[in-house]
């Protein structure tokens, strides 16, 4: 796979994740599917998954992906009361923590890939 194709795939994965996050966090709560784990865990994992693909292939993208993801999560929490949901500061914290940890894992994966490529 070429580097350009990998980058496009990473951006597509992050965009699809952002759309899924928007739909699931802005739809009425009674229509949400039951999923194992707690609400904060879901927020954490969603925002880690949001930033991971792009930062893994373009580490410098973390400089705008992480703040962008945090702003996106904050905007969702501000919108939720207008669609029959409840915005929570704890969700903003879970989103931000997920984005930060997702980026940190992506940087580590990128570093490992580069190390393997240099040896091979």
TAJOGI-V677514 format. One record per pair of residues at least 24 apart in sequence whose C-alpha atoms are under 10 Angstrom apart, sorted by the first residue. I is the first residue (numbers start at 1). J is the second residue. D is the distance in Angstrom with one decimal. If there is no record, write none. Layout:
# TAJOGI-V677514
i:I j:J d:D
i:I j:J d:D
This chain:
# TAJOGI-V677514
i:3 j:57 d:8.4
i:4 j:57 d:9.8
i:6 j:53 d:9.5
i:6 j:54 d:9.4
i:6 j:57 d:7.4
i:7 j:53 d:8.6
i:7 j:54 d:7.0
i:7 j:55 d:9.7
i:7 j:56 d:9.3
i:7 j:57 d:6.3
i:7 j:58 d:7.6
i:8 j:54 d:8.9
i:8 j:57 d:9.8
i:9 j:53 d:8.4
i:9 j:54 d:8.7
i:9 j:57 d:9.8
i:10 j:50 d:9.9
i:10 j:51 d:9.4
i:10 j:52 d:8.5
i:10 j:53 d:4.8
i:10 j:54 d:5.0
i:10 j:55 d:8.5
i:10 j:56 d:8.3
i:10 j:57 d:7.2
i:10 j:58 d:9.2
i:11 j:50 d:9.6
i:11 j:51 d:9.4
i:11 j:53 d:7.1
i:11 j:54 d:5.8
i:11 j:55 d:9.5
i:11 j:57 d:9.5
i:12 j:53 d:9.0
i:12 j:54 d:9.0
i:13 j:49 d:8.8
i:13 j:50 d:7.9
i:13 j:51 d:9.4
i:13 j:52 d:9.3
i:13 j:53 d:6.7
i:13 j:54 d:8.2
i:14 j:47 d:9.7
i:14 j:49 d:7.4
i:14 j:50 d:5.0
i:14 j:51 d:6.5
i:14 j:52 d:7.8
i:14 j:53 d:6.4
i:14 j:54 d:6.8
i:14 j:55 d:9.9
i:14 j:65 d:9.9
i:15 j:50 d:7.8
i:15 j:51 d:9.7
i:15 j:54 d:9.8
i:16 j:50 d:8.6
i:17 j:46 d:7.5
i:17 j:47 d:8.5
i:17 j:49 d:7.1
i:17 j:50 d:5.6
i:17 j:51 d:9.1
i:18 j:46 d:8.6
i:18 j:47 d:8.5
i:18 j:49 d:9.2
i:18 j:50 d:6.3
i:18 j:51 d:9.4
i:18 j:69 d:8.8
i:18 j:72 d:8.8
i:18 j:73 d:9.8
i:19 j:50 d:9.8
i:20 j:46 d:9.0
i:20 j:50 d:9.8
i:21 j:46 d:6.9
i:21 j:47 d:8.3
i:21 j:50 d:8.7
i:21 j:72 d:9.7
i:21 j:73 d:9.0
i:21 j:76 d:9.1
i:22 j:72 d:9.0
i:22 j:73 d:9.1
i:22 j:76 d:7.3
i:25 j:73 d:9.5
i:25 j:76 d:7.2
i:25 j:77 d:8.5
i:25 j:79 d:9.6
i:25 j:80 d:7.5
i:25 j:83 d:9.8
i:25 j:85 d:8.4
i:25 j:86 d:10.0
i:25 j:87 d:9.8
i:26 j:76 d:7.3
i:26 j:77 d:9.0
i:26 j:79 d:7.8
i:26 j:80 d:6.0
i:26 j:81 d:9.3
i:26 j:82 d:9.2
i:26 j:83 d:6.6
i:26 j:84 d:8.5
i:26 j:85 d:7.4
i:26 j:86 d:9.9
i:27 j:80 d:8.8
i:27 j:83 d:7.3
i:27 j:84 d:8.4
i:27 j:85 d:8.1
i:28 j:80 d:9.2
i:28 j:83 d:7.0
i:28 j:84 d:6.3
i:28 j:85 d:6.6
i:29 j:83 d:9.6
i:29 j:84 d:7.9
i:29 j:85 d:6.7
i:29 j:86 d:9.4
i:30 j:85 d:10.0
i:39 j:90 d:9.9
i:39 j:91 d:8.1
i:39 j:94 d:9.2
i:40 j:90 d:7.6
i:40 j:91 d:6.2
i:40 j:92 d:9.4
i:40 j:93 d:8.8
i:40 j:94 d:5.8
i:40 j:95 d:8.2
i:40 j:98 d:9.7
i:41 j:91 d:9.5
i:41 j:94 d:7.4
i:41 j:95 d:9.3
i:41 j:98 d:8.9
i:42 j:91 d:9.5
i:42 j:94 d:8.6
i:42 j:95 d:9.0
i:42 j:98 d:9.5
i:43 j:73 d:9.0
i:43 j:90 d:9.7
i:43 j:91 d:6.6
i:43 j:92 d:8.4
i:43 j:93 d:9.0
i:43 j:94 d:5.7
i:43 j:95 d:5.3
i:43 j:96 d:9.0
i:43 j:97 d:9.1
i:43 j:98 d:7.2
i:43 j:99 d:9.6
i:44 j:91 d:8.4
i:44 j:92 d:9.4
i:44 j:93 d:8.6
i:44 j:94 d:5.0
i:44 j:95 d:5.2
i:44 j:96 d:7.7
i:44 j:97 d:6.4
i:44 j:98 d:4.1
i:44 j:99 d:7.4
i:44 j:100 d:9.6
i:44 j:101 d:8.8
i:44 j:102 d:8.9
i:45 j:94 d:8.8
i:45 j:95 d:8.2
i:45 j:97 d:9.4
i:45 j:98 d:6.0
i:45 j:99 d:8.6
i:45 j:101 d:9.5
i:45 j:102 d:8.2
i:46 j:94 d:9.6
i:46 j:95 d:7.6
i:46 j:98 d:7.3
i:46 j:99 d:8.5
i:46 j:102 d:9.4
i:47 j:72 d:9.6
i:47 j:73 d:8.2
i:47 j:94 d:8.4
i:47 j:95 d:5.5
i:47 j:96 d:7.4
i:47 j:97 d:8.1
i:47 j:98 d:5.0
i:47 j:99 d:4.9
i:47 j:100 d:8.6
i:47 j:101 d:9.1
i:47 j:102 d:7.3
i:47 j:103 d:9.6
i:48 j:94 d:9.8
i:48 j:95 d:7.9
i:48 j:96 d:8.8
i:48 j:97 d:8.0
i:48 j:98 d:4.4
i:48 j:99 d:4.6
i:48 j:100 d:7.2
i:48 j:101 d:6.4
i:48 j:102 d:3.9
i:48 j:103 d:7.1
i:48 j:104 d:9.3
i:48 j:105 d:8.8
i:48 j:106 d:9.3
i:49 j:98 d:8.1
i:49 j:99 d:7.9
i:49 j:101 d:9.8
i:49 j:102 d:6.5
i:49 j:103 d:9.1
i:49 j:106 d:9.8
i:50 j:95 d:10.0
i:50 j:98 d:8.9
i:50 j:99 d:7.3
i:50 j:102 d:7.9
i:50 j:103 d:9.3
i:51 j:98 d:8.8
i:51 j:99 d:6.1
i:51 j:100 d:8.5
i:51 j:101 d:9.3
i:51 j:102 d:6.1
i:51 j:103 d:6.0
i:51 j:104 d:9.7
i:51 j:105 d:9.9
i:51 j:106 d:8.2
i:52 j:98 d:9.8
i:52 j:99 d:8.0
i:52 j:100 d:9.5
i:52 j:101 d:8.9
i:52 j:102 d:5.2
i:52 j:103 d:5.6
i:52 j:104 d:8.5
i:52 j:105 d:7.3
i:52 j:106 d:5.3
i:52 j:107 d:8.6
i:52 j:109 d:9.5
i:53 j:102 d:9.0
i:53 j:103 d:8.9
i:53 j:106 d:7.2
i:54 j:103 d:8.9
i:54 j:106 d:8.3
i:55 j:102 d:8.5
i:55 j:103 d:6.1
i:55 j:104 d:8.8
i:55 j:105 d:9.0
i:55 j:106 d:5.6
i:55 j:107 d:6.6
i:55 j:108 d:10.0
i:55 j:109 d:9.4
i:55 j:110 d:8.1
i:56 j:102 d:9.3
i:56 j:103 d:7.7
i:56 j:104 d:9.2
i:56 j:105 d:8.1
i:56 j:106 d:4.3
i:56 j:107 d:5.9
i:56 j:108 d:8.1
i:56 j:109 d:6.3
i:56 j:110 d:5.1
i:56 j:111 d:8.8
i:56 j:113 d:9.3
i:57 j:106 d:8.1
i:57 j:107 d:8.7
i:57 j:109 d:9.0
i:57 j:110 d:6.5
i:57 j:113 d:9.5
i:58 j:106 d:9.1
i:58 j:107 d:8.8
i:58 j:110 d:8.2
i:59 j:103 d:8.2
i:59 j:104 d:9.5
i:59 j:106 d:7.5
i:59 j:107 d:5.9
i:59 j:108 d:9.5
i:59 j:109 d:9.8
i:59 j:110 d:7.2
i:59 j:111 d:9.1
i:60 j:107 d:9.1
i:61 j:103 d:9.3
i:62 j:99 d:9.3
i:62 j:100 d:8.9
i:62 j:102 d:9.7
i:62 j:103 d:6.3
i:62 j:104 d:8.9
i:62 j:106 d:9.0
i:62 j:107 d:8.6
i:63 j:103 d:9.5
i:65 j:99 d:8.3
i:65 j:100 d:9.6
i:65 j:103 d:8.4
i:66 j:96 d:7.8
i:66 j:97 d:9.8
i:66 j:98 d:9.4
i:66 j:99 d:5.7
i:66 j:100 d:6.4
i:66 j:101 d:9.7
i:66 j:102 d:8.9
i:66 j:103 d:7.1
i:67 j:96 d:8.5
i:67 j:99 d:8.5
i:67 j:100 d:9.1
i:68 j:96 d:10.0
i:68 j:99 d:9.4
i:69 j:95 d:7.8
i:69 j:96 d:7.4
i:69 j:98 d:9.4
i:69 j:99 d:6.5
i:69 j:100 d:9.4
i:70 j:94 d:9.7
i:70 j:95 d:6.6
i:70 j:96 d:5.2
i:70 j:97 d:8.9
i:70 j:98 d:9.3
i:70 j:99 d:7.1
i:70 j:100 d:9.1
i:71 j:95 d:9.6
i:71 j:96 d:8.8
i:72 j:96 d:9.8
i:73 j:99 d:9.7
